[in-house]
């Protein structure tokens, strides 16, 4: 079973899904485990459950890093395990997102012919925190920290003992920053992370970074992108540019994997145009326009 998992530190194992290069984590404590975004397909969830059996681990808590559907599939397989999220998770679902999440998850099952073992149920957290909380047992200490930008409920997990950061949907080697919530918040989060001692980094999607130089390169590259994006959008708005003119102005930017991330970059620009006070009569711009067609 262990050949399907990667051991990143004495206490952290990860498994990557065949869908969207999504990473799931297992932090091993004293006969127990903290599960991070376990998923995605039923056979992958089953392999995580089998890993716990083989290592004689009882799942102690399930950490959901944010409210996007592709990170919410684990509780179906581990229904008795308590869930912890950042506090804004509850508000996001209360506002509007629950039916949207159900639709996206159903569409994924249909498109990729993934077997539906149990009906999807939007997870309800048993515990939440606002800025930071620490999970501990006799062997492990995990710092869960609020890290807004990608979403308004994103959390990261920092383990000081091994200088390990579970970065959730940030700092990928495949994706640029996907800024659903706020460019300013994303920039502030990256500035904060740049000051931490990080040797091992696990993104929500993509490959891990396993040395300080690579980690800092990812942070610096994403911070440069977010800063330039912010400056260009504000410059365009101050010059009276329309949304379409601002989009054109920002196409001159360079960023990771240009072809694969071109559409996501334009969605970032649209979100930022609204965030910084641009006016448009276009409806459903930015990331929320994706709806079902994004899968």
C-alpha positions as CSV (number, residue, x, y, z in Angstrom):
1,X,0.0,0.0,0.0
2,X,2.8,2.5,0.9
3,X,4.0,2.6,-2.7
4,X,0.9,4.7,-3.5
5,X,1.9,7.2,-0.9
6,X,4.9,9.6,-0.5
7,X,6.5,10.1,2.9
8,X,7.6,13.7,3.1
9,X,8.6,13.8,6.8
10,X,8.6,11.4,9.7
11,X,5.0,12.4,10.4
12,X,3.6,13.4,7.0
13,X,2.5,11.2,4.1
14,X,0.7,12.4,0.9
15,X,-1.2,10.8,-1.9
16,X,-1.9,12.4,-5.3
17,X,-5.2,11.8,-7.1
18,X,-5.4,11.0,-10.7
19,X,-7.8,13.9,-11.0
20,X,-6.4,17.5,-11.2
21,X,-3.2,16.3,-9.4
22,X,-5.0,16.9,-6.1
23,X,-3.0,16.0,-3.0
24,X,-4.4,14.4,0.2
25,X,-2.4,14.3,3.4
26,X,-2.0,12.1,6.5
27,X,-0.2,13.5,9.6
28,X,0.7,10.6,11.9
29,X,0.5,11.1,15.6
30,X,0.5,8.7,18.6
31,X,-1.6,5.9,17.1
32,X,-3.8,8.4,15.5
33,X,-3.9,10.5,12.3
34,X,-5.0,13.9,11.0
35,X,-6.4,13.6,7.5
36,X,-6.1,16.6,5.1
37,X,-8.6,16.9,2.2
38,X,-8.8,13.1,1.7
39,X,-10.0,12.3,-1.8
40,X,-10.9,12.2,-4.6
41,X,-12.3,9.0,-6.2
42,X,-13.8,6.2,-4.2
43,X,-10.8,3.9,-4.8
44,X,-8.5,6.6,-3.7
45,X,-10.4,7.2,-0.5
46,X,-10.4,3.4,0.1
47,X,-6.6,3.3,-0.2
48,X,-6.3,6.0,2.5
49,X,-8.6,4.0,4.7
50,X,-6.5,0.9,4.1
51,X,-3.3,2.9,4.8
52,X,-4.7,3.7,8.3
53,X,-5.5,0.1,8.9
54,X,-2.1,-1.1,7.9
55,X,-0.4,1.5,10.1
56,X,-2.8,0.9,13.0
57,X,-3.9,4.5,13.0
58,X,-7.2,5.9,14.2
59,X,-8.3,9.0,12.3
60,X,-8.6,11.7,14.9
61,X,-9.7,14.7,12.9
62,X,-10.4,15.6,9.3
63,X,-9.0,19.0,8.1
64,X,-10.8,20.6,5.2
65,X,-8.6,23.3,3.8
66,X,-11.4,25.3,2.1
67,X,-14.9,25.1,0.6
68,X,-14.2,24.1,-3.0
69,X,-15.9,20.9,-4.0
70,X,-12.8,18.9,-5.0
71,X,-11.5,19.2,-1.3
72,X,-14.8,18.0,0.3
73,X,-15.1,14.4,-0.8
74,X,-13.4,12.7,2.1
75,X,-16.1,12.9,4.8
76,X,-18.2,10.5,2.7
77,X,-15.7,7.7,3.5
78,X,-15.0,8.8,7.0
79,X,-18.4,9.8,8.3
80,X,-17.6,9.4,12.0
81,X,-14.4,11.5,12.0
82,X,-14.9,15.1,13.3
83,X,-14.2,17.9,10.8
84,X,-12.4,21.2,11.3
85,X,-12.4,24.2,9.0
86,X,-11.7,27.9,9.1
87,X,-14.8,29.8,10.4
88,X,-15.8,31.4,7.2
89,X,-16.5,28.0,5.7
90,X,-19.9,28.0,7.4
91,X,-20.8,31.5,6.1
92,X,-19.8,30.6,2.5
93,X,-22.3,27.7,2.4
94,X,-25.0,29.6,4.2
95,X,-24.8,32.4,1.6
96,X,-25.2,30.5,-1.6
97,X,-22.7,27.8,-2.4
98,X,-24.2,24.5,-1.3
99,X,-26.3,23.8,-4.4
100,X,-23.4,24.9,-6.6
101,X,-21.1,22.5,-4.8
102,X,-23.6,19.6,-5.3
103,X,-23.9,20.4,-9.0
104,X,-20.2,20.6,-9.6
105,X,-19.6,17.3,-7.8
106,X,-22.4,15.5,-9.7
107,X,-21.0,16.9,-13.0
108,X,-17.5,15.5,-12.2
109,X,-19.0,12.0,-11.5
110,X,-20.8,12.1,-14.8
111,X,-18.0,13.5,-17.0
112,X,-15.3,11.1,-15.8
113,X,-17.6,8.1,-15.1
114,X,-16.5,8.0,-11.5
115,X,-18.7,5.6,-9.5
116,X,-21.0,7.2,-7.0
117,X,-20.7,5.0,-3.9
118,X,-22.7,7.3,-1.6
119,X,-24.7,10.4,-2.3
120,X,-22.6,13.5,-1.9
121,X,-23.3,15.5,1.3
122,X,-21.8,18.9,1.9
123,X,-19.6,18.4,5.0
124,X,-20.6,20.3,8.2
125,X,-17.6,21.2,10.5
126,X,-17.6,20.1,14.1
127,X,-15.0,22.7,15.0
128,X,-13.9,26.0,13.4
129,X,-11.3,28.6,14.2
130,X,-10.8,32.3,13.2
131,X,-7.1,33.1,12.9
132,X,-5.1,30.2,14.2
133,X,-5.5,27.0,16.2
134,X,-3.1,24.2,17.2
135,X,-3.9,20.5,17.0
136,X,-1.7,18.4,19.3
137,X,-1.2,14.9,20.6
138,X,1.8,13.3,22.3
139,X,3.8,13.3,19.1
140,X,2.6,16.0,16.8
141,X,1.8,19.7,16.8
142,X,0.0,21.3,13.8
143,X,-0.6,25.0,13.4
144,X,-3.8,25.7,11.4
145,X,-3.6,29.3,10.1
146,X,-6.1,31.4,8.2
147,X,-4.6,32.3,4.8
148,X,-7.2,34.2,2.7
149,X,-6.9,35.0,-1.0
150,X,-7.7,31.9,-3.0
151,X,-10.9,31.8,-1.0
152,X,-12.1,33.6,2.1
153,X,-11.9,30.4,4.2
154,X,-8.6,29.0,3.1
155,X,-6.4,27.5,5.8
156,X,-2.8,26.3,5.7
157,X,-1.1,23.8,8.0
158,X,2.4,24.5,9.4
159,X,4.4,22.0,11.4
160,X,7.3,23.8,13.0
161,X,9.2,20.7,14.0
162,X,9.9,19.7,10.4
163,X,9.4,23.2,8.7
164,X,6.6,21.7,6.7
165,X,3.8,23.7,5.1
166,X,0.6,22.2,3.7
167,X,-0.3,25.2,1.4
168,X,-3.7,24.1,0.2
169,X,-4.5,25.7,-3.1
170,X,-1.5,27.9,-3.3
171,X,2.1,27.7,-4.5
172,X,1.6,25.0,-7.1
173,X,4.2,24.2,-9.8
174,X,1.3,23.8,-12.3
175,X,-1.1,26.6,-11.5
176,X,-0.8,30.3,-11.1
177,X,-2.6,31.8,-8.1
178,X,-6.3,31.3,-8.7
179,X,-7.7,34.3,-6.9
180,X,-11.4,33.7,-6.2
181,X,-11.6,36.0,-3.2
182,X,-9.1,38.9,-3.1
183,X,-5.9,40.0,-4.7
184,X,-5.0,42.1,-1.7
185,X,-5.6,39.3,0.7
186,X,-3.6,36.8,-1.5
187,X,-0.7,39.2,-1.6
188,X,-0.7,39.7,2.2
189,X,-0.9,35.9,2.7
190,X,2.1,35.3,0.5
191,X,4.1,38.1,2.2
192,X,3.4,36.3,5.6
193,X,4.4,32.9,4.2
194,X,7.6,34.3,2.8
195,X,8.8,35.0,6.4
196,X,8.2,31.4,7.6
197,X,10.9,28.7,7.8
198,X,9.7,26.2,5.2
199,X,11.7,23.3,3.9
200,X,8.8,21.0,2.7
201,X,5.8,22.4,0.9
202,X,2.7,20.6,-0.3
203,X,0.3,22.4,-2.6
204,X,-3.3,21.4,-3.1
205,X,-2.5,20.5,-6.7
206,X,0.8,19.7,-8.2
207,X,4.2,18.6,-7.1
208,X,5.8,19.0,-3.6
209,X,8.8,21.2,-3.0
210,X,11.4,19.6,-0.8
211,X,14.0,22.2,-0.2
212,X,14.1,25.8,1.0
213,X,15.3,27.3,-2.2
214,X,12.5,25.7,-4.3
215,X,9.9,26.8,-1.7
216,X,11.2,30.4,-1.7
217,X,11.3,30.4,-5.5
218,X,7.6,29.4,-5.7
219,X,6.6,32.1,-3.1
220,X,8.7,34.8,-4.9
221,X,7.3,33.9,-8.3
222,X,3.7,33.9,-7.1
223,X,4.2,37.1,-5.1
224,X,5.6,38.8,-8.2
225,X,2.6,37.7,-10.3
226,X,0.1,38.9,-7.7
227,X,1.9,42.3,-7.3
228,X,2.1,42.9,-11.0
229,X,-1.6,41.9,-11.5
230,X,-2.6,44.3,-8.7
231,X,-0.6,47.2,-10.1
232,X,-1.8,46.7,-13.7
233,X,-5.4,46.5,-12.7
234,X,-5.2,49.6,-10.5
235,X,-3.3,51.5,-13.2
236,X,-5.9,50.6,-15.8
237,X,-8.8,51.6,-13.6
238,X,-7.2,55.0,-12.7
239,X,-6.7,55.6,-16.4
240,X,-10.4,55.0,-17.0
241,X,-10.0,51.8,-18.9
242,X,-13.0,49.5,-19.4
243,X,-12.9,45.9,-18.3
244,X,-12.1,44.7,-21.9
245,X,-9.3,47.3,-22.1
246,X,-8.0,46.1,-18.7
247,X,-8.0,42.5,-19.8
248,X,-6.0,43.5,-22.9
249,X,-3.5,45.5,-20.8
250,X,-3.0,42.4,-18.6
251,X,-2.4,39.9,-21.4
252,X,1.1,41.3,-21.6
253,X,2.0,39.6,-18.3
254,X,4.1,36.5,-18.1
255,X,3.3,33.7,-15.7
256,X,3.7,30.0,-15.1
257,X,2.5,27.6,-17.9
258,X,1.1,30.4,-20.1
259,X,-1.2,28.3,-22.3
260,X,-2.7,26.2,-19.5
261,X,-3.3,29.1,-17.2
262,X,-4.4,31.8,-19.7
263,X,-8.1,31.5,-19.0
264,X,-7.5,31.5,-15.2
265,X,-5.4,34.6,-15.5
266,X,-8.2,36.5,-17.3
267,X,-10.6,35.4,-14.5
268,X,-8.1,36.8,-12.0
269,X,-8.2,40.1,-13.9
270,X,-12.0,40.2,-13.9
271,X,-12.2,39.5,-10.2
272,X,-9.5,42.2,-9.5
273,X,-11.3,44.8,-11.7
274,X,-14.3,44.5,-9.4
275,X,-12.3,44.3,-6.3
276,X,-10.5,47.6,-7.0
277,X,-13.6,49.6,-8.0
278,X,-13.9,49.1,-11.7
279,X,-17.4,49.5,-13.1
280,X,-18.9,47.3,-15.8
281,X,-22.3,46.3,-17.1
282,X,-21.2,42.8,-17.8
283,X,-22.8,40.2,-15.6
284,X,-21.2,37.1,-13.9
285,X,-17.6,38.0,-14.5
286,X,-14.6,36.5,-12.8
287,X,-14.4,33.1,-11.2
288,X,-18.0,32.8,-10.3
289,X,-19.0,32.7,-13.9
290,X,-17.5,29.2,-14.2
291,X,-20.4,27.4,-12.7
292,X,-20.9,23.9,-14.2
293,X,-19.0,24.5,-17.5
294,X,-15.6,24.8,-15.7
295,X,-15.2,21.0,-15.2
